[in-house]
Amino acid sequence: MPCNVTNLDRYLRILVGAVLIILAVMGVIGMWGWIGIVPLATGIFRYCPAYTLLGIGGNKSAK
């Protein structure tokens, strides 16, 4: 799997995913907050399947 997520994109995904999960655990936003697992995982693994399907990608140097 080639990396297709830039560093800035990666950090934002991890931050947003973690915030959503924390808010879901605290009961502030409800069950839909668990969707934060998706951006968290794509940030950690530096690969976004949607980028591949749409033909876009950020990290050109990683190819």
Beta strands, then each sheet from edge to edge (+ up, - down):
end
